Amino acid sequence: MAEISRVGVVGLGTMGAGIAQVCVQAGLEVVGREVEPELGEAARSRIDHYLSRGVEKGRLTSEEKDAALSRLTTVTDLSELASCQLVIEAVFEDLEVKRETFAALDGIVAPEAILATNTSALSVTKIAEAAQHPERVVGLHFFNPAPVLPLVEVIRTTQTSDEVFDAAYAFAQRIGKEPVACNDTPGFIVNRILIPLLNDCVRVLDEARVTPDDVDRAMRFGANWPIGPCALIDLIGVDVHVHASEALHAALGEERMAPPERLLEMERAGHLGRKSGQGFYTY
Ligand SMILES: NC(=O)c1ccc[n+]([C@@H]2O[C@H](COP(=O)([O-])OP(=O)(O)OC[C@H]3O[C@@H](n4cnc5c(N)ncnc54)[C@H](O)[C@@H]3O)[C@@H](O)[C@H]2O)c1
């Protein structure tokens, strides 16, 4: 496999910008693709902001920050990812949008390049089937915020070649992450466990007639969780969690996986958590 020195990131939203930041901080060149130039610039500003905070806290020097930012190029045309040895897709969680992206990318990058998706809840196999060469497709599932959380689930389909899987796993290590090998099963490892568990916590609010603060403090001080489940859903985003719950429920059919009514009501009211200023808590 060619040495990975240049990484393409498609979609510089929450996850894509975080992944781009991790890669430039690890010394790699990144070509980030957004649909509009302003969105690319906005992502660069967010990365600049986080790196500047790192400088203030003494985690890196301002020279290291400048060098990292200079390794990021933003483009709007997918064909500008042609020279990347690895492309990580982090667009909107929609199967058709992802399949179109993979079909296009497969015709753009070199034959030995790796194509990865950051999907949380879609089938990597179904995304890979849109590529002409599904053997070069893997999942690289980062967690939010990508620069902070160490885990990357490296997902192989039955078609992924060993060489591609090993290179993707080594890449995750190279950028300082903790990779875990997964198969293409619904929710992979973390979401398969966490989604029904968080839904149980929300159902307990009504069943036990307790407050979000009660549940959060109970799990923090009784189960030693670093963050309470309601605060965690506020951080993930109620809409993101509901969408992932629906996908897992559709795939596996367990009642606990379906989003609780209370979360659907919050979503309808626009109470999406931290990003909207209101969720279980006010921000
Ligand atoms: N947010 C999370 O906690 C989280 C965690 C892990 C994985 N993911 C996954 O990462 C991916 C991106 O999620 P996000 O939270 O960063 O979303 P986001 O809404 O912040 O960003 C979505 C990106 O998709 C692009 N986009 C939207 N419509 C498009 C289209 N029609 N064609 C091409 N690009 C389009 C946007 O420009 C943007 O860059 C999803 O697959 C999601 O499931 C999200």
The ligand as an SDF file (V2000), in Angstrom:
LIG
                    3D

 44 48  0  0  0  0  0  0  0  0999 V2000
  -22.1220   14.1180   15.0370 N   0  0  0  0  0  0  0  0  0  0  0  0
  -21.7320   12.9740   15.5920 C   0  0  0  0  0  0  0  0  0  0  0  0
  -21.7850   12.7780   16.8160 O   0  0  0  0  0  0  0  0  0  0  0  0
  -21.1740   11.8600   14.7150 C   0  0  0  0  0  0  0  0  0  0  0  0
  -20.2990   10.9280   15.2880 C   0  0  0  0  0  0  0  0  0  0  0  0
  -19.7360    9.9380   14.4800 C   0  0  0  0  0  0  0  0  0  0  0  0
  -20.0910    9.8760   13.1420 C   0  0  0  0  0  0  0  0  0  0  0  0
  -20.9630   10.7820   12.6120 N   0  0  0  0  0  0  0  0  0  0  0  0
  -21.2790   10.6720   11.1810 C   0  0  0  0  0  0  0  0  0  0  0  0
  -20.4850   11.6250   10.4800 O   0  0  0  0  0  0  0  0  0  0  0  0
  -21.1830   12.0450    9.3050 C   0  0  0  0  0  0  0  0  0  0  0  0
  -21.2800   13.5600    9.3110 C   0  0  0  0  0  0  0  0  0  0  0  0
  -21.9820   13.9800   10.4720 O   0  0  0  0  0  0  0  0  0  0  0  0
  -21.8170   15.4360   11.1060 P   0  0  0  0  0  0  0  0  0  0  0  0
  -22.3690   15.3580   12.4680 O   0  0  0  0  0  0  0  0  0  0  0  0
  -20.4440   15.9090   10.8900 O   0  0  0  0  0  0  0  0  0  0  0  0
  -22.8170   16.2650   10.1780 O   0  0  0  0  0  0  0  0  0  0  0  0
  -22.8300   17.8220    9.8170 P   0  0  0  0  0  0  0  0  0  0  0  0
  -24.2540   18.1570    9.5430 O   0  0  0  0  0  0  0  0  0  0  0  0
  -22.0770   18.6250   10.8000 O   0  0  0  0  0  0  0  0  0  0  0  0
  -22.0150   17.8620    8.4200 O   0  0  0  0  0  0  0  0  0  0  0  0
  -22.5550   17.2640    7.2630 C   0  0  0  0  0  0  0  0  0  0  0  0
  -21.7030   17.5420    6.0500 C   0  0  0  0  0  0  0  0  0  0  0  0
  -22.3700   17.0070    4.9050 O   0  0  0  0  0  0  0  0  0  0  0  0
  -22.3310   17.9500    3.8440 C   0  0  0  0  0  0  0  0  0  0  0  0
  -23.5020   17.7190    2.9800 N   0  0  0  0  0  0  0  0  0  0  0  0
  -24.7990   17.9040    3.3080 C   0  0  0  0  0  0  0  0  0  0  0  0
  -25.5840   17.5530    2.2590 N   0  0  0  0  0  0  0  0  0  0  0  0
  -24.7360   17.1450    1.2630 C   0  0  0  0  0  0  0  0  0  0  0  0
  -24.9280   16.6720   -0.0530 C   0  0  0  0  0  0  0  0  0  0  0  0
  -26.1510   16.5350   -0.5730 N   0  0  0  0  0  0  0  0  0  0  0  0
  -23.8360   16.3060   -0.7600 N   0  0  0  0  0  0  0  0  0  0  0  0
  -22.5980   16.4030   -0.2310 C   0  0  0  0  0  0  0  0  0  0  0  0
  -22.3530   16.8610    1.0130 N   0  0  0  0  0  0  0  0  0  0  0  0
  -23.4210   17.2160    1.7510 C   0  0  0  0  0  0  0  0  0  0  0  0
  -22.3470   19.2940    4.5380 C   0  0  0  0  0  0  0  0  0  0  0  0
  -21.8250   20.2910    3.6860 O   0  0  0  0  0  0  0  0  0  0  0  0
  -21.4570   19.0170    5.7560 C   0  0  0  0  0  0  0  0  0  0  0  0
  -20.1040   19.1580    5.4180 O   0  0  0  0  0  0  0  0  0  0  0  0
  -22.5180   11.3210    9.3190 C   0  0  0  0  0  0  0  0  0  0  0  0
  -22.4120   10.1520    8.5630 O   0  0  0  0  0  0  0  0  0  0  0  0
  -22.7100   10.9730   10.7920 C   0  0  0  0  0  0  0  0  0  0  0  0
  -23.5220    9.8510   10.9970 O   0  0  0  0  0  0  0  0  0  0  0  0
  -21.4970   11.7920   13.3610 C   0  0  0  0  0  0  0  0  0  0  0  0
  1  2  1  0
  2  3  2  0
  2  4  1  0
  4  5  1  0
  4 44  2  0
  5  6  2  0
  6  7  1  0
  7  8  2  0
  8  9  1  0
  8 44  1  0
  9 10  1  0
  9 42  1  0
 10 11  1  0
 11 12  1  0
 11 40  1  0
 12 13  1  0
 13 14  1  0
 14 15  2  0
 14 16  1  0
 14 17  1  0
 17 18  1  0
 18 19  2  0
 18 20  1  0
 18 21  1  0
 21 22  1  0
 22 23  1  0
 23 24  1  0
 23 38  1  0
 24 25  1  0
 25 26  1  0
 25 36  1  0
 26 27  1  0
 26 35  1  0
 27 28  2  0
 28 29  1  0
 29 30  1  0
 29 35  2  0
 30 31  1  0
 30 32  2  0
 32 33  1  0
 33 34  2  0
 34 35  1  0
 36 37  1  0
 36 38  1  0
 38 39  1  0
 40 41  1  0
 40 42  1  0
 42 43  1  0
M  CHG  2   8   1  16  -1
M  END
$$$$
